[in-house]
């Protein structure tokens, strides 16, 4: 039984240091969520990498970045209001998000899948939660209609 060690750096600080979440950080700032993800709390963020954001059509990304309220809904769809490790996620079929919606979780080829996104780096522990890097941006169902 290993004890979970929590880092002194916040989710935002880890994302800044990693260098692969620049688009996410820009989006977090524009949506006014920087304080939330830097402060106290226990969150799980399924964090799309820059490569994940690059897969979005440019027009869709621009629309999101120019619409803070819509952007906030998309970003909160990537955040669960509890700390969920990849080991825990493998035993779950879904998770509630801060946006009030549910994301599907499943295991495929020993990787955790979140909706249609694959977790490519799991369990980056931060002082206020855990980051799982994903290869695709999650768009809430109500927005993709």
QUIPE-V725177 format. One record per residue. N is the residue number from 1. PHI is phi in degrees with one decimal (999 if undefined). NEAR is the number of other ideal C-beta (glycine too) atoms within 10 Angstrom. D_CENTER is the distance of its C-alpha to the mean C-alpha in Angstrom with 1 decimal. Layout:
n = [N & N]
phi = [PHI & PHI]
near = [NEAR & NEAR]
d_center = [D_CENTER & D_CENTER]
This chain:
n = [1 & 2 & 3 & 4 & 5 & 6 & 7 & 8 & 9 & 10 & 11 & 12 & 13 & 14 & 15 & 16 & 17 & 18 & 19 & 20 & 21 & 22 & 23 & 24 & 25 & 26 & 27 & 28 & 29 & 30 & 31 & 32 & 33 & 34 & 35 & 36 & 37 & 38 & 39 & 40 & 41 & 42 & 43 & 44 & 45 & 46 & 47 & 48 & 49 & 50 & 51 & 52 & 53 & 54 & 55 & 56 & 57 & 58 & 59 & 60 & 61 & 62 & 63 & 64 & 65 & 66 & 67 & 68 & 69 & 70 & 71 & 72 & 73 & 74 & 75 & 76 & 77 & 78 & 79 & 80 & 81 & 82 & 83 & 84 & 85 & 86 & 87 & 88 & 89 & 90 & 91 & 92 & 93 & 94 & 95 & 96 & 97 & 98 & 99 & 100 & 101 & 102 & 103 & 104 & 105 & 106 & 107 & 108 & 109 & 110 & 111 & 112 & 113 & 114 & 115 & 116 & 117 & 118 & 119 & 120 & 121 & 122 & 123 & 124 & 125 & 126 & 127 & 128 & 129 & 130 & 131 & 132 & 133 & 134 & 135 & 136 & 137 & 138 & 139 & 140 & 141 & 142 & 143 & 144 & 145]
phi = [999 & -97.1 & -87.2 & -73.1 & -98.1 & -102.6 & -76.2 & -84.4 & -88.0 & -77.2 & -54.6 & -63.4 & -62.8 & -62.2 & -62.8 & -64.6 & -70.4 & -67.9 & 80.2 & -109.4 & -124.8 & -62.4 & -65.4 & -59.4 & -63.3 & -60.3 & -64.1 & -60.1 & -63.1 & -62.5 & -86.1 & 74.3 & -105.2 & -59.6 & -63.8 & -57.1 & -85.4 & -105.3 & -87.6 & -69.5 & 135.3 & -131.9 & -123.4 & -117.9 & -115.5 & -88.7 & -96.3 & -68.0 & -75.0 & -58.0 & -63.5 & -65.0 & -64.4 & -65.8 & -76.7 & -71.4 & -58.8 & -51.7 & -62.5 & -65.2 & -63.6 & -61.1 & -58.2 & -63.1 & -64.9 & -91.8 & -128.9 & -53.6 & -68.3 & -66.2 & -60.1 & -60.1 & -62.0 & -65.0 & -64.7 & -67.8 & -70.1 & -96.0 & -119.3 & -101.8 & -83.2 & -159.7 & -84.4 & -123.3 & -78.9 & -64.2 & -62.6 & -68.3 & -60.6 & -64.8 & -101.3 & -114.4 & -102.7 & -161.3 & -143.6 & -82.2 & -109.8 & -63.7 & -75.7 & 90.7 & -104.3 & -117.8 & -109.0 & -86.3 & -119.6 & -154.2 & -110.0 & -137.8 & 48.9 & 66.4 & -106.3 & -85.1 & -108.8 & -117.4 & 51.9 & -104.4 & -101.0 & -101.0 & -75.1 & -100.7 & -137.8 & -106.8 & 57.8 & -87.5 & -79.1 & -125.9 & -63.9 & -119.6 & 152.1 & -137.0 & -109.9 & -121.1 & -75.0 & -122.5 & -95.1 & -145.3 & -73.9 & -87.6 & -109.5 & -55.5 & -53.4 & -65.3 & -95.9 & -90.2 & -77.6]
near = [2 & 4 & 5 & 9 & 6 & 14 & 14 & 7 & 17 & 20 & 28 & 24 & 16 & 22 & 24 & 13 & 11 & 17 & 9 & 17 & 25 & 14 & 19 & 25 & 17 & 14 & 23 & 24 & 12 & 17 & 21 & 13 & 19 & 14 & 9 & 20 & 25 & 17 & 13 & 8 & 16 & 15 & 22 & 24 & 28 & 28 & 26 & 26 & 23 & 14 & 13 & 23 & 19 & 12 & 12 & 17 & 8 & 8 & 8 & 12 & 17 & 11 & 13 & 23 & 16 & 10 & 14 & 15 & 8 & 15 & 21 & 20 & 21 & 19 & 27 & 20 & 24 & 25 & 22 & 26 & 15 & 13 & 17 & 21 & 15 & 16 & 10 & 15 & 24 & 14 & 8 & 15 & 9 & 12 & 20 & 12 & 21 & 19 & 17 & 10 & 15 & 15 & 21 & 12 & 21 & 14 & 14 & 8 & 6 & 6 & 14 & 24 & 17 & 22 & 18 & 11 & 20 & 15 & 20 & 16 & 15 & 17 & 14 & 19 & 16 & 23 & 17 & 22 & 23 & 27 & 24 & 23 & 23 & 25 & 17 & 20 & 24 & 21 & 17 & 19 & 12 & 10 & 12 & 7 & 6]
d_center = [27.0 & 24.9 & 23.7 & 20.0 & 20.2 & 17.9 & 17.8 & 19.2 & 16.5 & 13.7 & 10.0 & 11.2 & 14.2 & 12.6 & 10.6 & 14.0 & 15.9 & 14.2 & 15.2 & 12.8 & 10.3 & 13.1 & 12.3 & 8.8 & 11.0 & 13.7 & 11.8 & 10.6 & 14.4 & 15.7 & 14.0 & 15.4 & 12.3 & 13.2 & 15.4 & 13.2 & 10.6 & 13.8 & 15.9 & 16.8 & 14.9 & 13.1 & 9.4 & 6.9 & 3.3 & 2.5 & 3.2 & 6.1 & 9.3 & 12.2 & 13.9 & 11.4 & 12.0 & 15.6 & 15.9 & 15.7 & 19.2 & 20.0 & 21.4 & 18.4 & 16.2 & 19.2 & 19.5 & 15.9 & 16.5 & 19.8 & 18.8 & 16.9 & 17.1 & 15.7 & 13.0 & 12.1 & 12.1 & 9.8 & 7.1 & 8.0 & 7.7 & 4.0 & 5.3 & 8.3 & 11.3 & 12.3 & 12.0 & 11.7 & 12.9 & 13.0 & 16.7 & 16.0 & 13.6 & 16.5 & 18.7 & 16.7 & 17.0 & 14.4 & 12.3 & 12.6 & 9.9 & 10.8 & 12.0 & 14.5 & 13.7 & 13.3 & 11.2 & 13.5 & 13.2 & 15.9 & 17.3 & 18.9 & 21.0 & 19.5 & 15.9 & 13.3 & 12.5 & 9.9 & 12.1 & 13.4 & 10.7 & 11.6 & 10.0 & 12.0 & 11.6 & 11.1 & 11.8 & 11.5 & 13.0 & 13.1 & 15.6 & 13.3 & 10.9 & 9.3 & 6.8 & 6.7 & 7.0 & 7.5 & 10.5 & 10.2 & 8.6 & 8.6 & 11.5 & 12.7 & 16.1 & 18.0 & 17.1 & 17.8 & 21.3]
